[in-house]
Amino acid sequence: MDFVDFISSKANQSGWKITKVISESLVMLTFDADHGKENVYIKPCGKDANGNTVLEFSSSGIPLADDISVNETIGLELLRRNGAMLSGYWGIESVSGKEVFSVFASQIAQTMDKDEFEAAVRGILNEIARFHKVAQKNSISF
């Protein structure tokens, strides 16, 4: 089974569907959130020590601010948050030439069941929602 079929099957088992096939190794699922639409991207990102395919789940990302001190403050808080997360982590990635704060989760494709697939997706969505609530509460603007 190829990657897109594999993810489509997992999404269907969860009552979701792929909203966009970006490439043969990158798909997007879109969800409604309090702050608007939120995309979760899924792609293979390599192999583990046993040769199993590792999948990376990631958020759309939150653009870094123009003010470096704001980025430092947010980055420090996200590093602190990483220590409290049960699974997943925050990082910085480049998307279309712009750096963004993204939340990531990883799963081993060969052993991932429906519950693990859903946990990775929901973990991304919940963490992004949490970020937006904290940002709104603290009136952080981007």
C-alpha positions in Angstrom: 0.0 0.0 0.0 1.4 3.4 -0.8 1.6 6.3 1.6 -1.5 8.2 0.5 -3.7 5.1 0.5 -2.3 4.2 4.0 -3.1 7.6 5.5 -6.5 7.7 3.7 -7.4 4.4 5.3 -6.3 5.6 8.8 -8.2 8.8 8.4 -11.3 7.0 7.2 -11.2 4.7 10.2 -11.3 7.8 12.3 -14.2 9.4 10.4 -11.9 11.9 8.7 -10.6 12.4 5.2 -7.6 13.8 3.5 -8.4 17.3 2.3 -5.4 17.7 0.1 -2.8 15.5 -1.4 0.2 17.8 -1.7 2.6 15.2 -3.0 2.9 11.4 -3.0 4.6 11.8 0.4 2.7 14.8 2.0 -1.0 15.0 2.8 -3.2 17.5 4.7 -6.2 17.0 6.9 -8.3 20.1 7.8 -10.3 20.6 10.9 -12.6 23.3 12.3 -11.1 24.9 15.5 -12.2 27.8 17.7 -9.6 30.0 16.0 -10.6 28.9 12.5 -9.5 26.1 10.2 -6.5 24.1 11.3 -4.4 21.9 9.0 -2.5 18.8 10.1 0.2 17.7 7.7 1.5 14.1 7.6 4.6 12.9 5.8 7.1 10.1 6.2 10.3 11.6 7.7 12.7 8.7 7.8 13.4 5.3 9.3 14.0 4.2 12.8 16.9 2.0 13.9 14.8 -1.1 12.9 14.1 0.2 9.4 10.5 1.1 10.2 9.0 4.2 8.5 8.5 7.1 10.9 5.6 9.5 10.1 5.7 13.1 11.1 2.5 14.9 12.0 2.7 18.7 12.1 0.6 21.9 12.4 0.3 24.7 9.9 2.6 26.7 12.1 2.5 30.1 13.7 4.6 32.7 12.0 7.5 34.1 13.9 7.0 37.7 14.8 9.1 40.5 13.3 10.2 41.4 16.8 13.0 39.0 17.9 12.2 39.6 21.6 8.7 38.4 21.1 10.1 35.2 19.4 12.5 34.7 22.2 9.7 34.9 24.8 7.4 32.6 22.8 10.3 30.2 22.1 11.2 30.0 25.8 7.6 29.3 26.7 7.3 26.6 24.1 10.5 25.0 25.3 9.0 24.9 28.8 5.9 23.4 27.3 7.9 20.7 25.6 8.9 19.4 29.0 5.3 19.1 30.0 3.9 17.4 26.9 3.2 13.7 27.0 3.9 13.3 23.3 4.8 15.7 20.6 7.0 18.7 20.8 7.3 22.3 19.5 9.9 23.3 17.0 10.7 25.9 14.3 10.5 24.9 10.7 10.7 26.7 7.4 7.4 26.8 5.4 7.4 28.5 2.0 10.5 30.4 3.0 9.1 31.7 6.3 10.0 30.4 9.7 7.1 29.2 11.9 6.6 27.7 15.3 5.0 24.3 14.7 3.9 21.4 16.9 5.0 17.9 15.8 4.2 14.3 16.7 5.8 11.1 15.4 4.5 7.6 14.9 5.9 4.4 13.5 3.8 3.6 10.5 4.1 -0.2 10.7 2.8 -0.4 14.3 0.4 2.6 14.3 -3.2 1.7 15.0 -6.3 3.9 14.7 -6.0 5.1 18.3 -2.4 6.2 17.8 -3.2 7.9 14.6 -6.1 9.8 16.3 -3.9 10.7 19.3 -1.2 12.2 17.0 -3.7 14.3 15.1 -5.7 15.3 18.2 -2.4 16.1 20.0 -1.5 18.6 17.3 -5.0 20.1 17.3 -5.2 20.4 21.1 -1.8 21.9 21.4 -2.4 24.6 18.7 -5.8 25.4 20.4 -4.0 25.7 23.7 -1.5 28.0 22.2 -4.2 30.3 20.8 -6.1 30.4 24.1 -2.9 31.3 26.0 -2.0 33.9 23.4 -5.4 35.4 23.5 -5.4 35.5 27.3 -2.0 37.2 27.3 -2.8 39.5 24.4 0.2 38.3 22.4 0.0 39.6 18.9 1.8 38.1 15.9 
